[in-house]
Amino acid sequence: MNWKKSFLVSIISFTFLTALAMGCNKVQETPTPQPTGPQLTETAQIAYIGNEACQACHTDTFNNVTHTKHFSAFKPLSDYPLDKPLTSVTIFDAANTEKPTSTTLDLSQAKVYGVMMDDYIIAEIPAAAGFKEKIYRVGALKKVDDKWTVEAPKQNDIDKDGKPDWTAEKFTCGKCHAPGIEKASPTVGISCESCHGPAGNHASATDKKGTMSLETAKNSCLDCHKSDPTKDAQGNFTASNHYGTRNFFASKHAQSSQLNQCLTCHSAHKANASGALLVADKPTDICVKCHAGKTFDLEKLMWKNPTDPNAHFTKDHSFGAIKYEDLQDDAATKPIEIKNPTVIELIKKLLPDLAK
């Protein structure tokens, strides 16, 4: 074989071996297929840090808040001088309707969160008691002269022995009256974070801007002060009595894009001379800012629930769009029933999801 032919054979052999090696490398370098389904990721939870952290920087605002009804809606039991020391009581689980369940609860040693609305003592029932729930209204306060007496929240003959029993009543009010309990916040009552959201990031951030949402705070009012009607088991519409702002959805204020919604009339942080969260001492002074030259009788425009014996529910906020006498309510029943076809059509128009 001459040298030219030998050189040609060498070139062909080298090319073949190189191609073979590259092909092998391609097989080895093929990436491992990755899963295509949804991946589980952990979302970091922002901590609730309590009012004291807010007070350090927002001192004036916080001091104003301390004079509001929100701030005093849930207070420590130590704020109430008792007529005698707390003792042990035999207490029954009102949430257990299947069988009588009781335990001996030492109120002086129980985990007491505080007192709601100067009335109910809120505490934990130990898990060993076998109660249906964890947190209950375990006592009620009654003021006599300058002291407070601890009584049963309610009394019923649970064990059918002919005697009234001290009952632990369900704590269904916590989401609004003591939201900090559910969030494990150092401030168990209505706090800055109840409206603004958890402040853990805000307090630790170098740049304080944008770490808490003012939009969240503005929209938080209706989380507790629900305006929309509800439906009962029979499909009847009923006005929301307990939450206040009743029927605001029907007012022209609710449909207006020119208003700052609740914060047009209400203050978030400072009470007026009457202790109400209003931007003026006289409510009608707020009205004339937009409705100059008009007079308003709010007792007629904002009716109260006539079936509530305590008259403690907030007035109607439809401002005349829905009048009580037009609802065809049965005054003998506690709910405010909406039977008027015109009002029902209004609900269907403005609240189509509720009407389904």
Residue pairs with C-beta under 8 A, 6 or more apart in sequence:
1 9
46 197
46 198
46 199
46 200
46 201
47 198
47 200
48 180
48 183
48 184
48 185
48 186
48 193
48 198
48 199
48 200
49 185
49 186
49 193
49 198
49 199
49 200
49 203
50 180
50 185
50 186
50 187
50 191
50 193
51 62
51 186
51 187
51 191
51 192
52 186
52 187
53 199
53 203
54 62
54 191
54 192
54 193
54 199
55 62
58 192
61 269
62 192
64 269
64 270
64 271
65 71
65 192
65 269
65 270
67 270
67 271
67 275
68 269
68 270
68 271
68 275
68 277
69 271
69 275
69 276
69 277
70 190
70 277
71 189
71 190
73 116
73 117
73 177
73 189
73 190
74 113
74 114
74 115
74 116
74 117
74 122
74 177
74 178
74 188
74 189
74 190
75 114
75 115
75 118
75 189
76 114
76 115
77 112
77 114
77 115
77 121
79 115
80 115
80 118
80 141
80 148
81 146
81 147
81 148
82 147
82 148
82 149
82 150
83 144
83 147
83 148
83 149
84 149
85 108
86 106
86 107
86 108
86 150
87 106
87 107
87 108
88 104
88 105
88 106
88 107
88 108
89 104
89 105
89 107
89 152
89 166
90 102
90 103
90 104
90 105
90 165
90 166
91 102
91 103
91 104
91 105
91 125
91 138
91 166
91 167
91 168
92 100
92 101
92 102
92 156
92 158
92 159
92 165
92 166
92 167
92 168
93 101
93 102
93 125
93 129
93 130
93 131
93 132
93 133
93 136
93 167
93 168
94 136
94 154
94 156
94 158
94 167
94 168
94 169
94 170
95 131
95 132
95 133
95 136
95 168
95 170
96 131
96 132
100 158
100 159
100 160
101 129
101 130
101 131
101 132
102 158
102 159
102 165
103 125
103 126
103 129
103 130
103 131
105 123
105 125
105 129
105 138
105 168
107 121
107 123
107 138
107 139
107 150
110 123
110 124
110 138
111 123
111 124
112 121
112 122
112 123
112 138
113 122
113 123
113 124
113 135
113 178
113 181
113 188
114 121
114 122
114 178
114 188
114 189
115 121
115 122
115 141
116 122
116 137
116 173
116 177
116 178
117 177
118 141
118 143
119 140
119 141
120 137
120 139
120 140
120 141
120 153
120 169
121 137
121 138
121 139
121 140
121 141
121 150
122 135
122 136
122 137
122 138
122 171
122 174
122 178
122 181
123 135
123 136
123 138
123 139
124 134
124 135
124 136
125 131
125 133
125 134
125 135
125 136
125 138
125 168
127 134
131 168
133 170
133 171
135 171
135 174
135 181
136 168
136 169
136 170
136 171
137 153
137 168
137 169
137 170
137 171
138 153
138 168
139 150
139 151
139 152
139 153
140 150
140 151
140 152
140 153
141 148
141 149
141 150
141 151
142 148
142 149
142 151
143 149
152 164
152 166
152 167
153 167
153 168
153 169
154 167
154 169
155 164
155 165
155 166
155 167
156 164
156 165
156 167
157 163
157 164
157 165
158 165
158 167
159 165
174 181
174 182
175 182
175 224
176 190
176 223
176 224
176 243
177 189
177 190
178 188
178 189
178 190
179 185
179 189
179 190
179 191
179 194
180 186
180 187
180 188
180 189
180 190
180 191
180 193
180 194
181 188
183 193
183 198
185 191
185 193
187 193
192 199
193 199
194 220
195 216
195 217
195 220
195 221
195 268
196 212
196 213
196 214
196 216
196 217
196 220
197 212
197 213
197 216
197 217
199 212
201 211
202 208
202 211
202 212
205 211
217 268
218 260
218 261
218 262
218 263
221 245
221 261
221 262
221 263
221 266
222 245
222 262
224 243
225 243
225 244
225 245
225 262
225 314
226 240
226 243
226 245
227 240
227 243
227 245
227 246
227 247
227 248
227 249
227 254
227 317
228 240
228 249
228 351
228 354
229 237
229 238
229 239
229 240
229 247
229 338
229 347
229 351
229 354
230 237
230 238
230 240
230 354
231 237
231 238
231 354
232 238
232 335
236 337
236 338
236 339
237 337
237 338
237 343
237 344
237 347
237 354
238 335
238 336
238 337
238 338
239 246
239 247
239 305
239 316
239 327
239 335
239 336
239 338
240 246
241 305
241 308
241 313
241 335
241 336
242 313
243 314
244 313
244 314
244 317
245 262
245 314
245 317
246 305
246 313
246 314
246 315
246 316
246 317
246 318
247 316
247 317
247 318
247 321
247 322
248 254
248 317
248 318
249 318
249 350
249 351
250 318
250 321
250 322
250 343
250 346
250 350
251 317
251 318
251 319
251 321
252 319
252 321
253 259
253 261
253 264
253 319
254 261
254 350
255 350
264 286
265 278
265 279
265 283
265 286
266 277
266 278
266 279
267 277
267 278
267 279
268 277
270 277
271 277
272 278
272 279
272 280
272 281
273 281
274 281
278 286
279 286
280 286
283 298
284 295
284 296
284 298
287 294
287 296
288 294
288 296
298 315
300 320
301 319
301 320
302 315
302 316
302 317
302 319
303 315
303 316
303 323
303 324
304 311
304 313
304 315
304 316
305 311
305 313
305 336
306 324
306 331
307 331
307 333
307 334
307 335
307 336
308 334
316 322
316 324
321 346
322 343
322 346
324 336
326 340
326 342
326 343
327 336
327 337
327 338
327 339
327 340
327 343
328 337
328 338
328 339
328 340
329 336
329 337
329 338
329 339
330 337
338 344
338 347
347 354
347 355
348 355
